[in-house]
Amino acid sequence: MQDGTRVASGVELADGRTISANKEVVISAGTIRTPQLLLLSGIGPKEELDNHGIEQVVESPEVGKNLWDHFGLMQTWKLRHPEIGASLGSTAWIDSKFMNGNLIDWWVNQSVSKEELSTALELDGESVEGEHSLLRTPRCYLGLFVHYVRLPLDGSVISTWALDHIPTSRGSVTLSSKDIEQKPIIDHNHYATEADRYRIRTGTRTIAKILNTLSGKEIAVGEVLPDGIHLVLENLSDEDINARICVNRSTIQHPAGTASMGKVVDTRLRRSSSRGAWVEGRREDLRRKLKLQKKQAVGLKAATIYELADSKVPVARAEPKT
């Protein structure tokens, strides 16, 4: 304690050893492990800590809350002419440049009906009076793309995605045990709001419409389906599309939000109500470890992480020693 404020002074390792910090303690363990470390350190909601016999050091009810991810429907399509080398695994897939980066040619951003989205938000209990953040201007709510790879890895299939860029569903990360070696409990809670369901259904219908055109039929014979699963058509009912998405739902592994700025850390990335502890976004973890972002920027996360790193790391370095 310094002047009535708790100060992070080091780290206790799983084997009992302690390491003292010369300056600050920086926690950078990703979207899933960061809240676990905070909770095990006594930083979090009292009820969760009491459940595991952990003494509360700092009251921080939002630790581990607000988990979100880029989520959507992935579908597999059988190619009409696999011999042309349009998918990874084909014997005609021989140009080494095809392996540079992700196996995607294009990414289309799609908006949706403002009126229908407003209705969906109202069903979720959201107030749409004034300026709701999702209704202020037309936005890129969805990402639609073809991925030139899918199992079986023989070049015979491709996959499509209808991806929700700005999900409103929220999950959580909680403790399974006070043992650091035990993995935390992850409740993704995907597809939990009508706003998410409406937008992903819209994107799914767009994909179905594209693949059902003459040009689309020249590319794909049809969708590859497990037994008993509905073929997605543009005119399929909301209920049937919901059921289908619950079978094939997936993410692109962009979890975020569990140590959000304003709720868990301040604008300098310091753990609120304590000094000497920083919760940091790591520049090298671009694809999966942004945890500070409470509200999403539209699209993917790399640019946001670079901005956080470039703007906040100098602030941390300039902070006076405690």
C-alpha positions as CSV (number, residue, x, y, z in Angstrom):
1,M,0.0,0.0,0.0
2,Q,1.2,3.5,-0.8
3,D,-0.9,6.5,0.4
4,G,-3.9,4.1,0.6
5,T,-3.5,2.8,-2.9
6,R,-2.6,-0.7,-3.7
7,V,0.5,-0.9,-5.9
8,A,1.5,-3.9,-8.0
9,S,5.2,-4.6,-7.2
10,G,5.9,-7.9,-8.9
11,V,4.7,-11.3,-10.0
12,E,4.2,-14.6,-8.1
13,L,4.9,-17.6,-10.4
14,A,3.0,-20.9,-10.3
15,D,5.9,-22.6,-8.6
16,G,5.9,-20.1,-5.8
17,R,8.8,-17.9,-6.8
18,T,8.4,-14.2,-6.9
19,I,9.9,-11.6,-9.3
20,S,10.0,-8.0,-8.3
21,A,9.4,-5.3,-10.8
22,N,11.8,-2.4,-11.3
23,K,9.1,-0.3,-12.8
24,E,5.6,-1.5,-13.6
25,V,3.9,-4.9,-13.9
26,V,2.6,-5.3,-17.5
27,I,-0.1,-8.0,-17.9
28,S,-0.3,-9.1,-21.5
29,A,-1.8,-12.6,-21.6
30,G,-4.5,-12.2,-24.2
31,T,-8.3,-12.0,-24.2
32,I,-8.7,-15.3,-22.3
33,R,-5.8,-15.5,-19.9
34,T,-5.6,-11.8,-18.9
35,P,-8.9,-11.9,-17.0
36,Q,-7.9,-15.3,-15.5
37,L,-4.7,-13.7,-14.1
38,L,-6.5,-10.6,-12.8
39,L,-9.1,-12.8,-11.0
40,L,-6.4,-15.1,-9.5
41,S,-4.7,-11.9,-8.3
42,G,-7.8,-10.9,-6.5
43,I,-8.9,-8.3,-9.0
44,G,-12.5,-8.8,-10.1
45,P,-16.1,-9.2,-8.9
46,K,-16.4,-10.3,-5.3
47,E,-18.9,-13.1,-5.9
48,E,-16.7,-14.8,-8.5
49,L,-13.6,-14.5,-6.2
50,D,-15.5,-15.8,-3.2
51,N,-16.6,-18.8,-5.2
52,H,-13.0,-19.9,-5.4
53,G,-11.8,-18.7,-2.0
54,I,-9.7,-15.9,-3.4
55,E,-9.3,-12.7,-1.3
56,Q,-10.5,-9.7,-3.1
57,V,-7.8,-7.0,-3.6
58,V,-9.6,-4.7,-6.0
59,E,-13.3,-4.6,-6.7
60,S,-13.6,-4.7,-10.5
61,P,-16.9,-6.2,-11.6
62,E,-16.3,-6.1,-15.3
63,V,-13.1,-8.3,-15.4
64,G,-13.9,-11.2,-17.8
65,K,-17.2,-9.7,-18.9
66,N,-18.0,-8.3,-22.4
67,L,-16.4,-11.1,-24.4
68,W,-17.2,-10.9,-28.1
69,D,-15.8,-12.3,-31.3
70,H,-16.3,-12.0,-35.1
71,F,-18.9,-14.7,-35.6
72,G,-20.9,-16.0,-38.6
73,L,-21.9,-18.9,-40.8
74,M,-19.3,-20.8,-42.8
75,Q,-20.6,-23.0,-45.7
76,T,-18.8,-25.6,-47.8
77,W,-19.4,-25.7,-51.6
78,K,-18.4,-28.4,-54.1
79,L,-16.5,-27.0,-57.1
80,R,-17.9,-27.8,-60.5
81,H,-14.4,-27.8,-62.1
82,P,-11.9,-28.7,-59.3
83,E,-9.3,-29.4,-62.0
84,I,-8.7,-25.7,-62.6
85,G,-7.0,-25.3,-59.2
86,A,-9.4,-23.0,-57.5
87,S,-8.8,-24.5,-54.0
88,L,-5.8,-25.5,-51.8
89,G,-5.0,-29.2,-52.3
90,S,-5.6,-29.3,-56.1
91,T,-2.7,-30.6,-58.2
92,A,-3.1,-27.5,-60.3
93,W,-2.5,-25.2,-57.3
94,I,1.1,-24.7,-58.1
95,D,1.8,-21.0,-58.1
96,S,3.8,-20.2,-54.9
97,K,2.3,-16.7,-54.8
98,F,-1.1,-18.3,-53.9
99,M,0.4,-19.1,-50.5
100,N,1.3,-15.5,-49.7
101,G,-1.2,-14.4,-47.1
102,N,-4.8,-15.6,-46.6
103,L,-6.4,-17.6,-49.3
104,I,-8.9,-14.9,-50.1
105,D,-9.4,-12.8,-53.3
106,W,-12.0,-10.4,-52.2
107,W,-14.0,-9.3,-49.1
108,V,-17.3,-7.5,-49.6
109,N,-18.8,-5.4,-46.8
110,Q,-22.5,-5.3,-46.6
111,S,-25.0,-3.0,-44.9
112,V,-28.5,-3.9,-43.9
113,S,-31.9,-2.3,-43.6
114,K,-31.9,0.4,-40.9
115,E,-35.6,-0.2,-40.2
116,E,-35.3,-4.0,-39.8
117,L,-32.2,-3.6,-37.7
118,S,-34.0,-1.1,-35.5
119,T,-36.8,-3.6,-35.0
120,A,-34.3,-6.3,-34.1
121,L,-32.6,-4.0,-31.5
122,E,-36.0,-3.2,-30.0
123,L,-36.6,-7.0,-29.6
124,D,-33.3,-7.1,-27.7
125,G,-34.6,-4.4,-25.3
126,E,-32.4,-1.7,-26.8
127,S,-33.6,1.9,-26.9
128,V,-33.5,3.2,-30.5
129,E,-34.6,6.7,-29.5
130,G,-32.1,9.3,-30.5
131,E,-28.9,8.0,-32.0
132,H,-28.1,4.3,-31.3
133,S,-24.5,3.6,-32.3
134,L,-25.6,0.9,-34.8
135,L,-28.1,3.2,-36.5
136,R,-26.3,6.5,-36.8
137,T,-25.1,6.0,-40.4
138,P,-25.0,3.1,-42.9
139,R,-22.3,0.8,-41.7
140,C,-20.3,-2.3,-42.8
141,Y,-22.3,-4.7,-40.7
142,L,-21.3,-7.8,-42.5
143,G,-18.2,-9.3,-44.2
144,L,-18.8,-11.7,-47.1
145,F,-16.0,-13.6,-48.7
146,V,-14.9,-16.9,-50.3
147,H,-12.0,-18.8,-48.8
148,Y,-10.2,-21.1,-51.2
149,V,-9.7,-23.9,-48.8
150,R,-11.8,-26.4,-46.9
151,L,-11.7,-30.0,-45.9
152,P,-11.3,-32.5,-47.5
153,L,-8.0,-30.8,-48.5
154,D,-8.1,-32.2,-52.1
155,G,-9.0,-29.0,-54.0
156,S,-12.6,-30.1,-54.6
157,V,-14.3,-27.6,-52.2
158,I,-14.3,-23.9,-51.2
159,S,-15.9,-22.2,-48.3
160,T,-18.0,-19.0,-47.9
161,W,-18.5,-16.8,-44.9
162,A,-21.2,-14.4,-43.8
163,L,-19.5,-12.7,-40.9
164,D,-20.9,-10.3,-38.3
165,H,-18.5,-7.3,-38.1
166,I,-20.2,-5.6,-35.1
167,P,-21.8,-8.3,-32.9
168,T,-23.9,-7.3,-29.9
169,S,-23.9,-10.7,-28.2
170,R,-21.6,-10.8,-25.1
171,G,-20.0,-13.7,-23.3
172,S,-17.6,-14.0,-20.4
173,V,-14.5,-15.6,-19.0
174,T,-14.6,-16.9,-15.4
175,L,-12.5,-19.2,-13.3
176,S,-12.8,-23.0,-13.2
177,S,-10.4,-23.2,-10.3
178,K,-7.9,-21.1,-8.3
179,D,-5.2,-23.3,-9.9
180,I,-3.3,-21.3,-12.6
181,E,-2.7,-24.5,-14.5
182,Q,-6.5,-25.0,-15.0
183,K,-8.1,-23.4,-18.0
184,P,-10.8,-20.8,-17.4
185,I,-14.4,-21.2,-18.3
186,I,-15.3,-19.5,-21.6
187,D,-19.0,-18.7,-22.3
188,H,-19.0,-17.3,-25.8
189,N,-22.7,-16.7,-25.9
190,H,-22.6,-16.3,-29.7
191,Y,-25.8,-15.6,-31.7
192,A,-27.6,-14.5,-28.5
193,T,-29.2,-11.3,-29.8
194,E,-31.8,-10.7,-32.4
195,A,-29.6,-7.9,-33.9
196,D,-26.9,-10.5,-34.5
197,R,-29.4,-13.1,-35.8
198,Y,-31.0,-10.7,-38.2
199,R,-27.7,-9.5,-39.7
200,I,-26.1,-12.9,-40.1
201,R,-29.3,-14.2,-41.7
202,T,-29.1,-11.3,-44.1
203,G,-25.6,-12.1,-45.1
204,T,-26.4,-15.8,-45.4
205,R,-29.2,-15.0,-47.8
206,T,-26.9,-12.9,-49.9
207,I,-24.4,-15.7,-50.2
208,A,-27.2,-18.1,-51.2
209,K,-28.3,-15.6,-53.8
210,I,-24.8,-15.2,-55.3
211,L,-24.2,-18.9,-55.5
212,N,-27.6,-19.5,-57.1
213,T,-26.9,-17.1,-60.1
214,L,-25.7,-18.5,-63.4
215,S,-22.2,-17.4,-62.7
216,G,-22.4,-18.9,-59.2
217,K,-23.6,-22.2,-60.6
218,E,-20.6,-22.3,-63.0
219,I,-18.3,-22.2,-60.0
220,A,-20.1,-24.5,-57.5
221,V,-22.3,-27.6,-58.0
222,G,-23.9,-26.9,-54.7
223,E,-23.4,-26.9,-50.9
224,V,-21.9,-29.9,-49.2
225,L,-24.2,-30.8,-46.3
226,P,-24.3,-33.3,-43.5
227,D,-27.4,-35.5,-43.4
228,G,-30.5,-33.8,-42.1
229,I,-29.2,-30.3,-42.5
230,H,-31.2,-27.7,-44.4
231,L,-29.9,-26.4,-47.7
232,V,-29.7,-22.6,-47.3
233,L,-31.9,-20.9,-49.9
234,E,-32.7,-17.2,-50.2
235,N,-36.3,-17.7,-49.3
236,L,-35.7,-20.1,-46.4
237,S,-37.5,-19.1,-43.2
238,D,-35.8,-17.2,-40.4
239,E,-36.3,-20.1,-38.1
240,D,-34.7,-22.6,-40.5
241,I,-31.7,-20.3,-41.1
242,N,-31.3,-19.8,-37.3
243,A,-31.3,-23.6,-36.8
244,R,-28.8,-24.0,-39.6
245,I,-26.5,-21.3,-38.2
246,C,-26.6,-23.0,-34.8
247,V,-25.2,-26.1,-36.4
248,N,-22.4,-24.5,-38.5
249,R,-21.7,-21.4,-36.5
250,S,-18.0,-20.4,-36.2
251,T,-15.7,-17.5,-35.5
252,I,-12.5,-16.4,-37.1
253,Q,-10.8,-16.4,-33.6
254,H,-10.9,-12.7,-32.8
255,P,-11.9,-12.7,-29.1
256,A,-11.8,-9.4,-27.4
257,G,-13.3,-7.2,-24.7
258,T,-12.6,-8.9,-21.4
259,A,-10.4,-6.2,-19.9
260,S,-12.1,-3.2,-21.6
261,M,-11.0,0.3,-21.4
262,G,-13.2,2.4,-19.2
263,K,-14.4,-0.6,-17.2
264,V,-11.3,-2.6,-16.3
265,V,-8.5,-0.2,-17.3
266,D,-8.3,3.5,-17.7
267,T,-7.3,5.5,-20.8
268,R,-3.6,4.9,-19.9
269,L,-4.2,1.1,-19.8
270,R,-3.6,1.1,-16.0
271,R,-5.6,-1.2,-13.8
272,S,-8.3,1.1,-12.2
273,S,-8.0,1.6,-8.5
274,S,-4.3,0.5,-8.4
275,R,-0.9,1.7,-9.5
276,G,2.0,0.0,-11.1
277,A,-0.1,-2.5,-13.0
278,W,-0.7,-2.2,-16.8
279,V,-2.9,-4.3,-19.0
280,E,-1.4,-4.1,-22.4
281,G,-2.3,-5.1,-26.0
282,R,0.6,-6.9,-27.6
283,R,1.6,-5.9,-31.1
284,E,2.7,-9.3,-32.0
285,D,-0.7,-10.8,-31.1
286,L,-2.6,-9.1,-33.9
287,R,-5.0,-11.9,-34.8
288,R,-6.3,-13.1,-31.5
289,K,-5.4,-11.1,-28.4
290,L,-7.0,-7.7,-28.3
291,K,-8.8,-7.5,-25.0
292,L,-9.2,-3.8,-24.4
293,Q,-11.8,-3.0,-27.0
294,K,-15.2,-2.7,-25.4
295,K,-16.9,-1.4,-28.5
296,Q,-15.9,-2.7,-31.9
297,A,-14.4,-0.8,-34.8
298,V,-16.1,-2.0,-37.9
299,G,-14.0,-4.7,-39.6
300,L,-11.0,-6.7,-38.4
301,K,-8.7,-5.8,-35.6
302,A,-5.1,-5.3,-36.8
303,A,-5.3,-1.5,-37.4
304,T,-6.9,-1.0,-34.0
305,I,-4.2,-3.0,-32.2
306,Y,-1.5,-1.0,-34.0
307,E,-3.1,2.2,-33.0
308,L,-3.4,1.1,-29.4
309,A,0.3,0.0,-29.3
310,D,1.5,3.2,-31.0
311,S,-0.5,5.6,-28.9
312,K,-0.5,3.9,-25.4
313,V,3.0,2.4,-25.1
314,P,4.7,5.9,-25.2
315,V,2.2,7.0,-22.5
316,A,3.1,4.1,-20.3
317,R,6.8,4.8,-20.7
318,A,6.3,8.4,-19.8
319,E,4.3,7.6,-16.6
320,P,6.2,8.7,-13.5
321,K,7.6,6.0,-11.3
322,T,5.5,5.1,-8.2
